[in-house]
Amino acid sequence: MVKSPINNPEFPPLTTSNPDSENLQQAMESLHGETVFPVPNSDYRDIGSTFMYRTEIDTNSEDFHRAIDIGGDEGDNIVATYPGTFWGYRNYSGAGRTVRLRHKFPQSFTYKGRTVSYFYTWYSHLNHEGTEPIVANWKEKETEISSGQLIGKMGQSGETKVVHLDFAVRIGTNNSLRFQLCNPGSTQWGFEPHIHPMILYTPSSPSPEPSLSLVSTANGNLRVRYITDRQQPILNRVETKILQCNSTNPIVVKSHTLDLNLREGIVPPGTTTCPPSGWLDNLDKQKPHFDPIPFGFNASRYQTEIVVPSVWLNANSLSRTENTLQIEVVDIWGSRVSGRYQIGDAPEI
């Protein structure tokens, strides 16, 4: 069981530094002087689905969304978020009409053991009648595009019931990890290239500040709800640790990390063969995991639940009264919120 939240300033910070995460953040920050939001008539308030595990409002199914959805009206202008090169205009069964651009980082950096010099932006579900005349005379992999240049019109093509832009960012390669694994003849980067698109933009302070609240310990499963302003759906990393606190320096007994950009705690290690669709996104429900809450364009705030299952808490006699559970949530810009909970016998709430 988990008792009520506790507050002890002597407990250490949870999150640890990661060179890949730090290199990625520095590289993206170097772009901020020239990036623009891809829908000039919309802003952060119009984001209806974020880079995260989600529950589809219309189907009630769950998936991992590798982009952000930006609402607007049919025919709204779509512009390039950063200077780059036209990399193609395609029609995909799911994403519909899509413009792709390639962009060069001001300076190459190391990420997951590879040298990254470029990133790609995808603008999907476009209106073909409005977009085709814009791109018709562009030469693939040749035509240079400026930041803020018109590249398409918002639409509802592909598999969607709502007019919106699906905006995605991939670093290093255009090819998803599943494509790489299923096509061994392609260039093998060895990682999932999708990252949170909001990392392209200058950080802003959430208002109100994000919060964590204990909502349930039913059946021994700890449920903590993360809530933030709807303009800041930018949760990225969750570190869950059990600390033995009967000494001056608490000892980490057990830990688990989920990192959406790095895919830490998500992609099964050692995966080398072509997996079924969606398999790379399957969270281990025997360990701390997300339980998404529907978001949508009309939600007043963004929220999701973090579940710490009883099987993980109780393994190896971890549910001792001197142990403390700590959860820290970090967004893409490094803002943190944490909660600490006493482990031991307590009534369910």
ChimeraX attribute file (.defattr): number of C-alpha atoms within 10 A of each C-alpha:
attribute: neighborCount
match mode: 1-to-1
recipient: residues
	/A:1	21
	/A:2	26
	/A:3	21
	/A:4	13
	/A:5	15
	/A:6	13
	/A:7	10
	/A:8	7
	/A:9	7
	/A:10	9
	/A:11	15
	/A:12	11
	/A:13	12
	/A:14	18
	/A:15	17
	/A:16	7
	/A:17	8
	/A:18	9
	/A:19	12
	/A:20	16
	/A:21	16
	/A:22	12
	/A:23	16
	/A:24	19
	/A:25	16
	/A:26	12
	/A:27	21
	/A:28	19
	/A:29	16
	/A:30	14
	/A:31	18
	/A:32	15
	/A:33	11
	/A:34	14
	/A:35	18
	/A:36	19
	/A:37	20
	/A:38	23
	/A:39	25
	/A:40	14
	/A:41	13
	/A:42	16
	/A:43	14
	/A:44	15
	/A:45	17
	/A:46	19
	/A:47	25
	/A:48	21
	/A:49	24
	/A:50	26
	/A:51	24
	/A:52	22
	/A:53	23
	/A:54	22
	/A:55	20
	/A:56	17
	/A:57	12
	/A:58	11
	/A:59	7
	/A:60	10
	/A:61	9
	/A:62	15
	/A:63	15
	/A:64	17
	/A:65	20
	/A:66	23
	/A:67	24
	/A:68	22
	/A:69	22
	/A:70	24
	/A:71	25
	/A:72	22
	/A:73	16
	/A:74	17
	/A:75	19
	/A:76	22
	/A:77	21
	/A:78	23
	/A:79	21
	/A:80	27
	/A:81	24
	/A:82	25
	/A:83	20
	/A:84	24
	/A:85	22
	/A:86	22
	/A:87	22
	/A:88	18
	/A:89	21
	/A:90	13
	/A:91	16
	/A:92	14
	/A:93	10
	/A:94	12
	/A:95	20
	/A:96	22
	/A:97	24
	/A:98	24
	/A:99	24
	/A:100	23
	/A:101	27
	/A:102	25
	/A:103	20
	/A:104	17
	/A:105	16
	/A:106	12
	/A:107	10
	/A:108	13
	/A:109	17
	/A:110	14
	/A:111	18
	/A:112	14
	/A:113	11
	/A:114	12
	/A:115	12
	/A:116	20
	/A:117	17
	/A:118	19
	/A:119	20
	/A:120	21
	/A:121	23
	/A:122	22
	/A:123	27
	/A:124	31
	/A:125	27
	/A:126	30
	/A:127	24
	/A:128	20
	/A:129	12
	/A:130	18
	/A:131	23
	/A:132	17
	/A:133	12
	/A:134	14
	/A:135	18
	/A:136	9
	/A:137	9
	/A:138	17
	/A:139	13
	/A:140	15
	/A:141	14
	/A:142	12
	/A:143	15
	/A:144	16
	/A:145	21
	/A:146	15
	/A:147	16
	/A:148	19
	/A:149	16
	/A:150	19
	/A:151	23
	/A:152	28
	/A:153	26
	/A:154	28
	/A:155	27
	/A:156	22
	/A:157	24
	/A:158	18
	/A:159	12
	/A:160	14
	/A:161	9
	/A:162	15
	/A:163	21
	/A:164	29
	/A:165	32
	/A:166	24
	/A:167	24
	/A:168	22
	/A:169	24
	/A:170	22
	/A:171	22
	/A:172	20
	/A:173	21
	/A:174	21
	/A:175	20
	/A:176	16
	/A:177	22
	/A:178	21
	/A:179	15
	/A:180	21
	/A:181	21
	/A:182	15
	/A:183	14
	/A:184	12
	/A:185	8
	/A:186	11
	/A:187	11
	/A:188	14
	/A:189	19
	/A:190	16
	/A:191	22
	/A:192	22
	/A:193	21
	/A:194	27
	/A:195	22
	/A:196	23
	/A:197	20
	/A:198	23
	/A:199	20
	/A:200	23
	/A:201	18
	/A:202	14
	/A:203	15
	/A:204	9
	/A:205	10
	/A:206	14
	/A:207	11
	/A:208	10
	/A:209	13
	/A:210	22
	/A:211	17
	/A:212	21
	/A:213	14
	/A:214	20
	/A:215	12
	/A:216	16
	/A:217	22
	/A:218	14
	/A:219	11
	/A:220	20
	/A:221	19
	/A:222	25
	/A:223	21
	/A:224	22
	/A:225	19
	/A:226	19
	/A:227	20
	/A:228	21
	/A:229	19
	/A:230	23
	/A:231	18
	/A:232	25
	/A:233	26
	/A:234	22
	/A:235	27
	/A:236	21
	/A:237	21
	/A:238	27
	/A:239	19
	/A:240	25
	/A:241	22
	/A:242	24
	/A:243	24
	/A:244	19
	/A:245	16
	/A:246	12
	/A:247	8
	/A:248	8
	/A:249	12
	/A:250	16
	/A:251	14
	/A:252	15
	/A:253	15
	/A:254	16
	/A:255	17
	/A:256	17
	/A:257	20
	/A:258	20
	/A:259	19
	/A:260	24
	/A:261	20
	/A:262	22
	/A:263	20
	/A:264	15
	/A:265	19
	/A:266	17
	/A:267	19
	/A:268	15
	/A:269	8
	/A:270	6
	/A:271	13
	/A:272	13
	/A:273	12
	/A:274	16
	/A:275	14
	/A:276	9
	/A:277	8
	/A:278	10
	/A:279	12
	/A:280	18
	/A:281	16
	/A:282	13
	/A:283	17
	/A:284	13
	/A:285	14
	/A:286	13
	/A:287	19
	/A:288	27
	/A:289	23
	/A:290	22
	/A:291	17
	/A:292	19
	/A:293	17
	/A:294	18
	/A:295	22
	/A:296	22
	/A:297	15
	/A:298	11
	/A:299	14
	/A:300	13
	/A:301	15
	/A:302	23
	/A:303	21
	/A:304	22
	/A:305	20
	/A:306	21
	/A:307	20
	/A:308	24
	/A:309	19
	/A:310	20
	/A:311	14
	/A:312	18
	/A:313	25
	/A:314	14
	/A:315	10
	/A:316	10
	/A:317	7
	/A:318	20
	/A:319	21
	/A:320	15
	/A:321	16
	/A:322	14
	/A:323	21
	/A:324	27
	/A:325	27
	/A:326	22
	/A:327	24
	/A:328	19
	/A:329	25
	/A:330	19
	/A:331	19
	/A:332	23
	/A:333	18
	/A:334	14
	/A:335	15
	/A:336	19
	/A:337	16
	/A:338	19
	/A:339	18
	/A:340	23
	/A:341	19
	/A:342	23
	/A:343	23
	/A:344	16
	/A:345	13
	/A:346	13
	/A:347	12
	/A:348	14
	/A:349	14
